[in-house]
Structure formats: C-alpha cells, structure tokens
C-alpha cells in the first residue's frame, strides 16, 4: 500500500502537533486518521488550509485524554456535533471529529446523526467527492498508509470531481457549489456522470433552499475572488439552486473590475459576486438573505426598472446618500459607472457653515436653516464652494431678504 511521508510534506509545527496525537492514540488505543481536504492537498502539494483528524470512536473522549497528557492553548467542544477544536502550544489548530453515520430525513435538509463511533468505511459514505475521501492512518500498525475506499486517488490523478452516490446533490445541494469551488481552486473538472446528475438536479431543483444551508459554500466560493467563479456559476446555472433565473449580461470580469474602481470591504467581496444573481427575480421567501442584503437587491430592482436620470452631482448625491454603498457600486456595474464614481467622489462632502453661523448672519431659527444648508450643499457639489467664507458669501448673495 502507498505510504505518505508526512514528515516531509507537513511543516515542522503541524507534524509535531500530529505526533502528539499519535502518541496519545497509542496510549489509549483509539484509532485516528487524517482525512479529507488535508490528504488531498498533501498529495497535490498544495498549501494546507485545515487539519482534520477523524477519531474512530468518540472524538470528545480522545480530546479529553489528549488535554490531560499535553499542554494545549485551548480546547473547544461542539455539543451538537461530535467534534472538537484544539489549539496546540505551538499554535497549530486541529479539528477532531468522531466517525459517524448520517441520514437525510428529507432531501435538502440538514443531516441527522444516527450513530457515532461507527467504522471508517461507514463514515466515508457521508462525504462529498472521492478526492475528499482519502485517508492517512496515524496508527502504529499501518502508520502513514494511504487508505482509498472510493477510488479517489485515481480521480485525483485525473483531476476529476466525482460524487459518492447518485442522490448526493439531492441530499445536499451545497455540494454543487463546493464542487465549483474545488474545480476553480484546484483546476479540476466534474466527472461526466457527476456533471449529468448536477444538470438533472438543476432542471427540477428543490424549492426554497435556505441560504443558511449553503451560505458557507457561497462565501467560500466567491471569496476566492476569481472572475471565473461567477462566470462558471452562471454557465452551470447554479443560480437555479435558489429558484431564480439570471439573464443579465454582466460577467465576472465586470464584477472583478469593481474592486479596482471602488473601495470594497473584504467581507463584502462574496456579496459583490453573489447578490447580482437576484437582480431580475423576486427573492424566494426561504432564501434568508439579511435585511441589508435584501435592501441592496431591492435597490438593484429599483434602478434596473426605473433607470433614474440625474441632472447634476447633487441629484446623484441625494439618490444614493441613504443607500448601502454596494447599491451604488451595483448601479455602476449595471447602469453607469461614471455616475457611481461621481457619487463616491462626493459622498463624504459636508458643508462647513453651522446653525450658529446663520444666527450670526441674522437668520432666525426655523425651516429656513434646512433650506439654506441644502442650497449650500447643492452649490458645493455642483460648483465647488471651496471653504466656509465662500459658503457664507453664497448665503448672503442668495438670501438677502430672509433674515
């Protein structure tokens, strides 16, 4: 059987942390394995993201023993799932999970755990793709042996993504989004039967899949910030997962360029690529977009329908000032980039004169204050009043008889 040289493949810190786990495994007689993405990425010589260890038995029990024998920085248990996260003294984080069997009571529902501490073979059946089902033993009797129960190594060599059974996408539609993420990140393609099953699902998708069900995969996919992620998402019609249609002629390049045209918060990059999916459709009731995200989509609907015309900088400012900054960016993407850029250039414009300045000029408090301040702001935006003195000169000239 093929063995994996972990000492050579892993950083010193990660190998040290795993070695500590191996010692405790031997002491307490509980079998442990590296499984999933870490094995795939080791074999592909890719940068490691997460370190996952599967415990053939009770992960909590194993971690409690581990915590007694070695110094750890922190240990956190998930009481809902049989999992734990350990931060070792050298800073390495490892996630531990019990082997488990899961069932889906209804297609698209979250899985229900029916057994923990099952065999490794049973645990592998709940995974997504064969290339993520590879295992490396951390046990003395077959140390570092590569265990391949799904022919994942062959798919890895051929750069193919293959699901484990025909109902996989029905059980968990997020696997389609995850598949696109892996395809983009690893330069893989869907295996032909898997591709057909995905296309069949999208012809008649489950209704109203909650965003929460797939949100992590959406965030992970579009946080890659690849224009091709959006283009492939549209080409594969993955938007149908959400019960919407997408007909806008915008591309991933259009969205990517917005990152150069505007200052976009890093946490909003996934929204930049995802929210346009709803640009021509009503938001399905169970999609569970946040209030903020719904408002942005409503703004997109508004300007696509009405295509507002702006007379000057002030009218641009007034239209966008109470809207989310992403709404203005989407206006630039869908309608007119020049208008959006004018708004962002002027969005922080404020007048310098205050109510006290107007009192000193002889005005009595009242509605006139608001009228004057709005007029000054309009003049500043349109014709560039440079300082407080120019603002006061404008007031004196235009409101001589209202004191």
C-alpha positions as CSV (number, residue, x, y, z in Angstrom):
1,X,0.0,0.0,0.0
2,X,1.1,3.6,-0.7
3,X,2.5,5.5,2.3
4,X,2.6,9.2,2.6
5,X,5.7,10.9,4.1
6,X,4.1,13.3,6.4
7,X,7.3,14.4,7.9
8,X,8.4,15.7,4.5
9,X,5.0,17.0,3.4
10,X,4.0,18.9,6.6
11,X,5.5,21.9,8.3
12,X,7.5,21.1,11.5
13,X,4.8,22.6,13.7
14,X,1.9,20.7,12.2
15,X,3.9,17.4,12.2
16,X,4.8,18.0,15.9
17,X,1.1,18.5,16.8
18,X,0.1,15.4,14.9
19,X,2.8,13.4,16.5
20,X,1.4,14.4,19.9
21,X,-1.9,13.0,18.8
22,X,-0.3,9.8,17.6
23,X,1.3,9.2,21.0
24,X,-2.0,9.6,22.8
25,X,-3.7,7.4,20.2
26,X,-1.3,4.6,21.0
27,X,-1.6,5.1,24.8
28,X,-5.4,5.0,24.9
29,X,-5.9,2.5,22.0
30,X,-8.2,4.8,20.0
31,X,-7.6,4.9,16.2
32,X,-7.2,8.2,14.5
33,X,-6.8,9.3,10.8
34,X,-6.0,12.3,8.7
35,X,-9.0,12.7,6.4
36,X,-10.5,14.9,3.7
37,X,-9.0,18.1,2.3
38,X,-5.7,17.9,4.1
39,X,-4.9,14.5,2.5
40,X,-6.0,15.8,-0.9
41,X,-3.8,18.9,-0.6
42,X,-0.8,16.9,0.7
43,X,-1.0,14.6,-2.4
44,X,-1.3,17.7,-4.7
45,X,1.5,19.5,-2.8
46,X,-1.0,22.4,-2.2
47,X,-0.9,24.8,0.7
48,X,-2.8,23.3,3.6
49,X,-5.9,25.1,4.9
50,X,-7.3,23.0,7.7
51,X,-6.0,20.0,9.6
52,X,-8.8,17.4,10.3
53,X,-8.4,14.3,12.3
54,X,-11.2,11.6,12.4
55,X,-11.4,9.6,15.5
56,X,-12.8,6.1,15.1
57,X,-14.8,6.3,18.2
58,X,-15.6,9.3,20.5
59,X,-13.7,12.4,19.5
60,X,-14.6,14.2,22.7
61,X,-13.2,11.3,24.8
62,X,-10.0,11.3,22.8
63,X,-9.5,15.1,23.1
64,X,-10.2,15.0,26.9
65,X,-7.4,12.4,27.2
66,X,-5.1,14.5,24.9
67,X,-5.7,17.5,27.0
68,X,-4.7,15.7,30.2
69,X,-1.4,14.5,28.7
70,X,-0.1,17.5,26.8
71,X,-0.2,21.3,27.2
72,X,-2.7,22.9,24.9
73,X,-3.6,26.6,24.4
74,X,-7.4,25.9,24.2
75,X,-9.9,23.2,23.6
76,X,-13.5,23.8,22.4
77,X,-16.2,21.2,22.1
78,X,-19.2,21.3,19.8
79,X,-22.0,19.7,21.8
80,X,-24.3,19.5,18.7
81,X,-21.8,17.7,16.6
82,X,-19.3,15.2,18.0
83,X,-16.4,17.5,17.2
84,X,-13.7,19.5,19.0
85,X,-11.1,22.1,18.1
86,X,-7.7,22.0,19.8
87,X,-5.1,24.8,19.6
88,X,-1.7,23.2,20.5
89,X,1.1,25.0,22.4
90,X,2.9,25.7,19.1
91,X,-0.2,27.5,17.7
92,X,-1.4,24.7,15.3
93,X,-5.1,24.2,15.2
94,X,-6.6,20.7,14.6
95,X,-10.3,19.8,14.3
96,X,-11.3,16.4,15.6
97,X,-14.5,14.6,14.6
98,X,-16.0,11.3,15.6
99,X,-16.7,8.8,12.8
100,X,-20.5,9.0,12.3
101,X,-23.4,7.9,10.2
102,X,-25.9,10.4,8.9
103,X,-29.3,10.3,7.2
104,X,-31.3,12.9,5.4
105,X,-35.0,12.8,6.5
106,X,-35.9,14.9,3.5
107,X,-33.9,16.0,0.5
108,X,-32.1,19.2,1.2
109,X,-32.5,19.1,5.0
110,X,-29.5,19.2,7.3
111,X,-28.4,15.6,8.0
112,X,-29.3,13.8,11.2
113,X,-26.7,11.8,13.1
114,X,-27.9,8.3,13.7
115,X,-24.7,6.8,15.1
116,X,-21.3,8.0,16.3
117,X,-18.2,5.9,16.6
118,X,-19.0,3.9,13.5
119,X,-16.5,2.3,11.3
120,X,-14.2,4.3,9.0
121,X,-16.0,2.7,6.0
122,X,-19.4,4.0,7.2
123,X,-18.0,7.5,7.9
124,X,-16.6,7.9,4.4
125,X,-20.1,7.4,2.9
126,X,-21.3,10.8,4.1
127,X,-18.6,12.8,2.3
128,X,-18.9,14.8,-0.9
129,X,-16.3,13.8,-3.5
130,X,-14.0,10.9,-3.8
131,X,-10.9,13.1,-3.8
132,X,-12.0,14.4,-0.4
133,X,-12.5,10.8,0.9
134,X,-8.8,9.8,1.1
135,X,-7.4,8.9,4.4
136,X,-3.9,8.6,6.0
137,X,-3.6,6.3,9.0
138,X,-1.9,7.7,12.1
139,X,-1.9,4.4,13.8
140,X,1.2,2.3,14.6
141,X,0.1,-0.9,12.8
142,X,-0.3,0.9,9.4
143,X,1.4,4.2,10.1
144,X,1.1,6.8,7.3
145,X,-0.6,4.3,5.0
146,X,-2.9,5.9,2.4
147,X,-6.4,4.4,2.6
148,X,-8.6,4.8,-0.5
149,X,-12.1,3.4,-0.2
150,X,-13.7,5.3,-3.1
151,X,-11.0,5.2,-5.8
152,X,-10.3,8.8,-5.0
153,X,-6.6,8.6,-5.8
154,X,-7.4,7.8,-9.5
155,X,-9.8,10.8,-9.6
156,X,-7.1,12.9,-8.0
157,X,-4.6,11.9,-10.7
158,X,-7.2,12.6,-13.5
159,X,-8.3,15.9,-11.8
160,X,-11.9,14.8,-11.7
161,X,-14.6,15.5,-9.1
162,X,-16.9,12.5,-8.6
163,X,-19.7,12.3,-6.1
164,X,-20.0,9.2,-4.0
165,X,-23.6,8.2,-4.9
166,X,-26.4,9.3,-7.2
167,X,-28.5,11.1,-4.6
168,X,-25.6,13.2,-3.3
169,X,-26.8,16.5,-4.7
170,X,-30.4,15.8,-3.6
171,X,-29.2,15.2,-0.1
172,X,-27.0,18.4,-0.1
173,X,-27.3,20.9,-2.9
174,X,-24.4,22.8,-1.4
175,X,-22.1,20.1,-2.9
176,X,-22.6,21.6,-6.3
177,X,-21.3,25.0,-5.1
178,X,-18.5,23.2,-3.2
179,X,-17.6,21.3,-6.4
180,X,-17.3,24.6,-8.3
181,X,-15.1,25.9,-5.5
182,X,-12.8,22.9,-5.8
183,X,-12.8,23.0,-9.6
184,X,-11.7,26.6,-9.6
185,X,-9.2,26.3,-6.8
186,X,-7.6,23.1,-8.0
187,X,-8.2,23.3,-11.7
188,X,-10.4,20.2,-11.7
189,X,-13.5,19.3,-13.8
190,X,-16.6,17.4,-12.9
191,X,-16.6,13.7,-13.9
192,X,-19.2,13.1,-16.6
193,X,-21.7,11.2,-14.6
194,X,-21.4,13.7,-11.8
195,X,-21.9,16.5,-14.3
196,X,-25.1,14.8,-15.7
197,X,-26.5,14.4,-12.2
198,X,-25.9,18.0,-11.5
199,X,-27.6,19.1,-14.7
200,X,-30.6,16.8,-13.9
201,X,-30.9,18.3,-10.4
202,X,-30.9,21.9,-11.8
203,X,-33.8,21.0,-14.2
204,X,-36.0,20.4,-11.2
205,X,-34.3,21.9,-8.1
206,X,-35.6,21.6,-4.6
207,X,-37.7,24.6,-3.8
208,X,-36.6,27.4,-1.4
209,X,-33.3,26.1,-0.2
210,X,-32.4,28.4,2.7
211,X,-29.3,30.5,2.1
212,X,-28.1,29.3,5.6
213,X,-28.0,25.8,4.1
214,X,-25.4,26.8,1.5
215,X,-24.1,30.1,2.8
216,X,-20.7,28.9,3.8
217,X,-20.1,27.4,0.4
218,X,-21.3,30.6,-1.3
219,X,-19.0,32.7,0.9
220,X,-16.0,30.3,0.3
221,X,-16.6,30.2,-3.4
222,X,-16.9,33.9,-4.1
223,X,-14.3,34.9,-1.5
224,X,-11.8,33.3,-3.9
225,X,-12.3,36.5,-5.9
226,X,-12.0,34.8,-9.3
227,X,-14.0,36.3,-12.1
228,X,-14.3,32.7,-13.5
229,X,-16.2,31.6,-10.3
230,X,-19.0,33.9,-11.3
231,X,-18.9,33.0,-15.0
232,X,-19.0,29.3,-14.2
233,X,-21.7,29.8,-11.6
234,X,-23.8,31.3,-14.4
235,X,-22.7,28.9,-17.1
236,X,-23.6,25.9,-15.0
237,X,-26.9,27.6,-13.9
238,X,-26.1,27.1,-10.3
239,X,-28.3,30.1,-9.5
240,X,-31.3,27.7,-10.0
241,X,-30.5,26.3,-6.6
242,X,-32.1,29.4,-5.3
243,X,-35.2,29.2,-7.5
244,X,-34.2,32.3,-9.6
245,X,-33.3,33.0,-13.2
246,X,-30.4,35.1,-14.3
247,X,-30.4,36.9,-17.7
248,X,-28.2,40.0,-17.1
249,X,-25.3,40.3,-19.5
250,X,-22.7,41.1,-16.8
251,X,-19.6,39.0,-16.4
252,X,-17.2,38.0,-13.7
253,X,-14.8,40.5,-15.2
254,X,-17.3,43.3,-14.8
255,X,-17.6,42.4,-11.1
256,X,-13.9,41.9,-10.6
257,X,-13.2,45.4,-12.1
258,X,-15.4,46.9,-9.5
259,X,-12.7,46.1,-6.9
260,X,-10.3,48.4,-8.8
261,X,-12.9,51.1,-9.4
262,X,-14.2,51.3,-5.8
263,X,-13.1,50.6,-2.3
264,X,-14.9,47.4,-1.2
265,X,-14.8,45.9,2.2
266,X,-13.1,42.5,2.2
267,X,-16.1,40.9,3.9
268,X,-18.3,42.1,1.1
269,X,-16.4,40.5,-1.8
270,X,-18.6,37.5,-1.8
271,X,-21.7,39.7,-1.8
272,X,-20.3,41.5,-4.9
273,X,-20.4,38.3,-6.8
274,X,-23.5,36.7,-5.3
275,X,-26.2,39.4,-5.0
276,X,-26.4,40.1,-8.8
277,X,-27.9,36.6,-9.0
278,X,-31.2,38.1,-7.7
279,X,-31.1,41.1,-10.0
280,X,-34.1,40.1,-12.1
281,X,-36.1,37.8,-9.7
282,X,-38.1,38.3,-6.6
283,X,-36.2,36.9,-3.6
284,X,-37.6,33.5,-2.7
285,X,-39.2,33.5,0.8
286,X,-36.8,31.0,2.4
287,X,-33.6,32.3,1.0
288,X,-32.9,34.1,4.3
289,X,-30.9,37.0,2.9
290,X,-30.2,39.5,5.7
291,X,-32.2,42.8,5.9
292,X,-29.2,44.6,4.5
293,X,-28.8,42.1,1.6
294,X,-32.5,42.3,0.7
295,X,-32.3,46.1,0.7
296,X,-29.4,46.0,-1.7
297,X,-31.3,43.6,-4.0
298,X,-34.4,45.9,-3.8
299,X,-32.2,48.8,-4.8
300,X,-30.9,46.9,-7.8
301,X,-34.5,46.1,-8.9
302,X,-35.4,49.8,-8.5
303,X,-32.8,51.3,-10.7
304,X,-33.0,48.5,-13.3
305,X,-36.7,49.2,-13.6
306,X,-36.7,53.0,-13.4
307,X,-33.3,53.8,-14.7
308,X,-33.1,57.2,-12.9
309,X,-31.7,60.2,-14.7
310,X,-29.5,62.7,-12.8
311,X,-29.3,66.4,-13.5
312,X,-26.2,67.1,-11.5
313,X,-23.9,66.0,-8.7
314,X,-26.4,67.0,-6.1
315,X,-29.2,64.8,-7.5
316,X,-26.7,61.9,-7.6
317,X,-25.8,62.5,-4.0
318,X,-29.4,62.7,-2.9
319,X,-30.3,59.5,-4.7
320,X,-27.6,57.4,-3.2
321,X,-26.9,59.0,0.2
322,X,-29.2,56.8,2.2
323,X,-28.5,53.6,0.3
324,X,-25.9,50.9,1.0
325,X,-22.6,51.7,-0.7
326,X,-22.8,48.3,-2.5
327,X,-26.1,49.6,-4.1
328,X,-24.2,52.5,-5.6
329,X,-21.5,50.1,-6.8
330,X,-24.1,47.8,-8.5
331,X,-25.6,50.9,-10.2
332,X,-22.1,51.5,-11.6
333,X,-21.9,47.9,-12.8
334,X,-25.4,47.6,-14.2
335,X,-26.2,51.1,-15.4
336,X,-23.5,53.8,-15.5
337,X,-20.0,53.6,-14.0
338,X,-19.4,57.4,-14.3
339,X,-22.4,58.2,-12.2
340,X,-21.4,55.8,-9.5
341,X,-17.8,57.2,-9.5
342,X,-19.1,60.7,-9.1
343,X,-21.1,59.6,-6.1
344,X,-18.1,58.0,-4.4
345,X,-16.0,61.1,-5.2
346,X,-18.6,63.3,-3.4
347,X,-20.2,61.0,-0.9
348,X,-18.4,62.5,2.1
349,X,-19.0,66.1,1.1
350,X,-20.2,68.3,4.0
351,X,-20.8,72.0,4.4
352,X,-18.8,74.0,6.9
353,X,-21.3,76.6,8.0
354,X,-23.4,75.8,11.1
355,X,-26.6,76.9,12.6
356,X,-24.6,79.4,14.8
357,X,-23.1,80.9,11.7
358,X,-26.6,81.5,10.3
359,X,-27.7,83.1,13.6
360,X,-24.7,85.4,13.4
361,X,-25.8,86.3,9.9
362,X,-29.1,87.4,11.4
363,X,-31.3,84.5,10.5
364,X,-34.0,83.2,12.9
365,X,-34.1,79.5,13.7
366,X,-36.7,77.6,11.6
367,X,-37.2,75.8,8.3
368,X,-35.0,78.4,6.6
369,X,-32.0,76.8,8.2
370,X,-32.6,73.5,6.4
371,X,-33.4,75.2,3.2
372,X,-30.2,77.2,3.3
373,X,-28.0,74.3,4.3
374,X,-29.4,72.2,1.5
375,X,-28.9,75.0,-1.0
376,X,-25.3,75.5,0.1
377,X,-24.6,71.7,-0.2
378,X,-26.1,71.7,-3.7
379,X,-23.9,74.6,-4.7
380,X,-20.8,73.0,-3.2
381,X,-21.4,69.7,-5.0
382,X,-22.3,71.3,-8.3
383,X,-20.0,74.3,-8.4
384,X,-17.4,73.7,-5.8
385,X,-17.6,76.1,-2.9
386,X,-14.1,75.8,-1.5
387,X,-14.3,77.0,2.1
388,X,-16.6,78.4,4.8
389,X,-16.1,82.0,3.5
390,X,-17.4,81.1,0.1
391,X,-20.3,79.3,1.6
392,X,-21.2,82.4,3.6
393,X,-20.8,84.6,0.6
394,X,-23.3,82.3,-1.3
395,X,-25.8,82.7,1.6
396,X,-25.5,86.5,1.7
397,X,-25.9,86.7,-2.1
398,X,-28.9,84.3,-2.4
399,X,-30.8,85.0,0.8
400,X,-30.5,88.8,1.3
401,X,-34.1,89.4,2.3
402,X,-34.8,86.4,4.6
403,X,-33.1,87.5,7.8
